[in-house]
């Protein structure tokens, strides 16, 4: 995930001005390096293990399967033929773009379903705890 560029210290202006240097820019980068970035105090090894566990989770496996199925269905819908080779590249590009959109939509629907089930379960457990 990339961060948006901002007009803070250390950037050049559009008119070609010189770089501004300030203590704020240096202190921010020093603070980041001392804490290890976004992880706070966690080591890279622990973050790697957590990422591997996430990838091995059943939900992620199911989301990948849903995305692959939707992408294959979209590609099959487009159909490929070798009749016109000149327009084949554009047609294939459109098919891949449609497959990506279908995969993203399918994952979004599945995640929405999972979140809704979690909310229902949380409401049920709260109602049961009050009684």
C-alpha positions as YAML, in Angstrom:
chain: A
units: angstrom
residues:
- id: 1
  name: UNK
  ca: [0.00, 0.00, 0.00]
- id: 2
  name: UNK
  ca: [1.61, 3.18, -1.17]
- id: 3
  name: UNK
  ca: [1.24, 6.44, 0.69]
- id: 4
  name: UNK
  ca: [0.10, 9.59, -1.07]
- id: 5
  name: UNK
  ca: [2.70, 12.20, -1.82]
- id: 6
  name: UNK
  ca: [2.31, 15.35, 0.24]
- id: 7
  name: UNK
  ca: [3.78, 18.81, 0.02]
- id: 8
  name: UNK
  ca: [5.77, 18.56, 3.27]
- id: 9
  name: UNK
  ca: [9.37, 19.46, 3.93]
- id: 10
  name: UNK
  ca: [11.90, 17.79, 1.67]
- id: 11
  name: UNK
  ca: [9.93, 18.08, -1.55]
- id: 12
  name: UNK
  ca: [10.49, 20.28, -4.55]
- id: 13
  name: UNK
  ca: [7.97, 22.74, -5.84]
- id: 14
  name: UNK
  ca: [6.56, 22.50, -9.35]
- id: 15
  name: UNK
  ca: [8.40, 25.62, -10.40]
- id: 16
  name: UNK
  ca: [11.72, 23.86, -9.88]
- id: 17
  name: UNK
  ca: [12.65, 25.38, -6.52]
- id: 18
  name: UNK
  ca: [15.30, 23.95, -4.26]
- id: 19
  name: UNK
  ca: [14.60, 21.22, -1.75]
- id: 20
  name: UNK
  ca: [13.57, 22.33, 1.69]
- id: 21
  name: UNK
  ca: [15.29, 20.61, 4.53]
- id: 22
  name: UNK
  ca: [14.01, 20.77, 8.05]
- id: 23
  name: UNK
  ca: [14.53, 19.11, 11.37]
- id: 24
  name: UNK
  ca: [10.96, 17.78, 11.20]
- id: 25
  name: UNK
  ca: [11.78, 15.60, 8.19]
- id: 26
  name: UNK
  ca: [14.91, 14.20, 9.86]
- id: 27
  name: UNK
  ca: [13.22, 13.54, 13.20]
- id: 28
  name: UNK
  ca: [10.33, 11.69, 11.52]
- id: 29
  name: UNK
  ca: [12.65, 9.37, 9.64]
- id: 30
  name: UNK
  ca: [14.72, 8.80, 12.77]
- id: 31
  name: UNK
  ca: [11.59, 7.89, 14.74]
- id: 32
  name: UNK
  ca: [10.53, 5.43, 12.06]
- id: 33
  name: UNK
  ca: [13.88, 3.69, 11.99]
- id: 34
  name: UNK
  ca: [14.07, 3.38, 15.77]
- id: 35
  name: UNK
  ca: [10.64, 1.73, 16.09]
- id: 36
  name: UNK
  ca: [11.09, -0.53, 13.10]
- id: 37
  name: UNK
  ca: [8.46, 1.13, 10.92]
- id: 38
  name: UNK
  ca: [4.80, 0.27, 11.31]
- id: 39
  name: UNK
  ca: [5.31, -2.86, 13.39]
- id: 40
  name: UNK
  ca: [5.94, -1.08, 16.67]
- id: 41
  name: UNK
  ca: [8.21, -3.46, 18.57]
- id: 42
  name: UNK
  ca: [7.57, -6.67, 16.62]
- id: 43
  name: UNK
  ca: [10.40, -8.25, 14.74]
- id: 44
  name: UNK
  ca: [10.30, -8.98, 11.04]
- id: 45
  name: UNK
  ca: [10.30, -12.69, 11.82]
- id: 46
  name: UNK
  ca: [7.09, -12.48, 13.87]
- id: 47
  name: UNK
  ca: [5.40, -10.43, 11.16]
- id: 48
  name: UNK
  ca: [6.43, -12.97, 8.55]
- id: 49
  name: UNK
  ca: [5.03, -15.82, 10.63]
- id: 50
  name: UNK
  ca: [1.76, -13.94, 11.09]
- id: 51
  name: UNK
  ca: [1.52, -13.35, 7.34]
- id: 52
  name: UNK
  ca: [2.12, -17.03, 6.60]
- id: 53
  name: UNK
  ca: [-0.58, -18.00, 9.11]
- id: 54
  name: UNK
  ca: [-2.96, -15.57, 7.43]
- id: 55
  name: UNK
  ca: [-2.27, -17.06, 4.02]
- id: 56
  name: UNK
  ca: [-2.90, -20.54, 5.40]
- id: 57
  name: UNK
  ca: [-6.24, -19.61, 6.94]
- id: 58
  name: UNK
  ca: [-9.38, -21.27, 5.55]
- id: 59
  name: UNK
  ca: [-10.99, -17.91, 4.77]
- id: 60
  name: UNK
  ca: [-8.11, -16.82, 2.54]
- id: 61
  name: UNK
  ca: [-8.14, -20.18, 0.76]
- id: 62
  name: UNK
  ca: [-11.86, -19.82, 0.17]
- id: 63
  name: UNK
  ca: [-11.49, -16.25, -1.11]
- id: 64
  name: UNK
  ca: [-8.81, -17.36, -3.58]
- id: 65
  name: UNK
  ca: [-11.05, -20.17, -4.79]
- id: 66
  name: UNK
  ca: [-14.01, -17.80, -5.20]
- id: 67
  name: UNK
  ca: [-11.87, -15.31, -7.13]
- id: 68
  name: UNK
  ca: [-10.42, -17.99, -9.40]
- id: 69
  name: UNK
  ca: [-13.84, -19.44, -10.14]
- id: 70
  name: UNK
  ca: [-15.29, -16.04, -11.00]
- id: 71
  name: UNK
  ca: [-12.29, -15.16, -13.18]
- id: 72
  name: UNK
  ca: [-12.54, -18.44, -15.10]
- id: 73
  name: UNK
  ca: [-16.26, -17.95, -15.59]
- id: 74
  name: UNK
  ca: [-15.67, -14.45, -16.97]
- id: 75
  name: UNK
  ca: [-12.96, -15.71, -19.31]
- id: 76
  name: UNK
  ca: [-15.20, -18.52, -20.53]
- id: 77
  name: UNK
  ca: [-18.00, -16.02, -21.12]
- id: 78
  name: UNK
  ca: [-15.77, -13.94, -23.39]
- id: 79
  name: UNK
  ca: [-14.77, -16.97, -25.44]
- id: 80
  name: UNK
  ca: [-11.56, -17.10, -27.43]
- id: 81
  name: UNK
  ca: [-11.15, -17.79, -31.12]
- id: 82
  name: UNK
  ca: [-8.13, -17.62, -33.39]
- id: 83
  name: UNK
  ca: [-10.05, -16.19, -36.36]
- id: 84
  name: UNK
  ca: [-8.96, -12.55, -36.14]
- id: 85
  name: UNK
  ca: [-5.42, -12.33, -34.87]
- id: 86
  name: UNK
  ca: [-5.16, -8.55, -35.33]
- id: 87
  name: UNK
  ca: [-7.80, -7.72, -32.74]
- id: 88
  name: UNK
  ca: [-6.94, -10.73, -30.56]
- id: 89
  name: UNK
  ca: [-4.69, -8.74, -28.24]
- id: 90
  name: UNK
  ca: [-7.31, -6.14, -27.48]
- id: 91
  name: UNK
  ca: [-9.97, -8.76, -27.03]
- id: 92
  name: UNK
  ca: [-7.77, -10.80, -24.69]
- id: 93
  name: UNK
  ca: [-6.97, -7.65, -22.71]
- id: 94
  name: UNK
  ca: [-10.65, -6.89, -22.31]
- id: 95
  name: UNK
  ca: [-11.30, -10.48, -21.24]
- id: 96
  name: UNK
  ca: [-8.58, -10.34, -18.60]
- id: 97
  name: UNK
  ca: [-9.89, -7.00, -17.34]
- id: 98
  name: UNK
  ca: [-13.41, -8.45, -17.10]
- id: 99
  name: UNK
  ca: [-12.04, -11.50, -15.29]
- id: 100
  name: UNK
  ca: [-10.29, -9.29, -12.75]
- id: 101
  name: UNK
  ca: [-13.44, -7.29, -12.13]
- id: 102
  name: UNK
  ca: [-15.49, -10.45, -11.71]
- id: 103
  name: UNK
  ca: [-12.96, -11.88, -9.26]
- id: 104
  name: UNK
  ca: [-12.91, -8.67, -7.22]
- id: 105
  name: UNK
  ca: [-16.71, -8.52, -7.14]
- id: 106
  name: UNK
  ca: [-16.96, -12.16, -6.04]
- id: 107
  name: UNK
  ca: [-14.43, -11.65, -3.24]
- id: 108
  name: UNK
  ca: [-16.29, -8.51, -2.14]
- id: 109
  name: UNK
  ca: [-19.58, -10.39, -1.97]
- id: 110
  name: UNK
  ca: [-18.01, -13.25, -0.03]
- id: 111
  name: UNK
  ca: [-16.34, -10.91, 2.44]
- id: 112
  name: UNK
  ca: [-19.63, -9.07, 2.91]
- id: 113
  name: UNK
  ca: [-21.32, -12.37, 3.70]
- id: 114
  name: UNK
  ca: [-18.62, -13.30, 6.21]
- id: 115
  name: UNK
  ca: [-18.82, -9.91, 7.95]
- id: 116
  name: UNK
  ca: [-22.61, -10.12, 8.14]
- id: 117
  name: UNK
  ca: [-22.39, -13.59, 9.72]
- id: 118
  name: UNK
  ca: [-19.90, -12.29, 12.29]
- id: 119
  name: UNK
  ca: [-22.22, -9.38, 13.13]
- id: 120
  name: UNK
  ca: [-25.19, -11.71, 13.56]
- id: 121
  name: UNK
  ca: [-23.17, -13.99, 15.82]
- id: 122
  name: UNK
  ca: [-22.01, -11.02, 17.89]
- id: 123
  name: UNK
  ca: [-25.57, -9.74, 18.28]
- id: 124
  name: UNK
  ca: [-26.75, -13.20, 19.31]
- id: 125
  name: UNK
  ca: [-24.00, -13.57, 21.89]
- id: 126
  name: UNK
  ca: [-24.74, -10.13, 23.36]
- id: 127
  name: UNK
  ca: [-28.46, -10.90, 23.61]
- id: 128
  name: UNK
  ca: [-27.68, -14.24, 25.26]
- id: 129
  name: UNK
  ca: [-25.30, -12.62, 27.73]
- id: 130
  name: UNK
  ca: [-27.91, -10.03, 28.83]
- id: 131
  name: UNK
  ca: [-30.56, -12.67, 29.57]
...
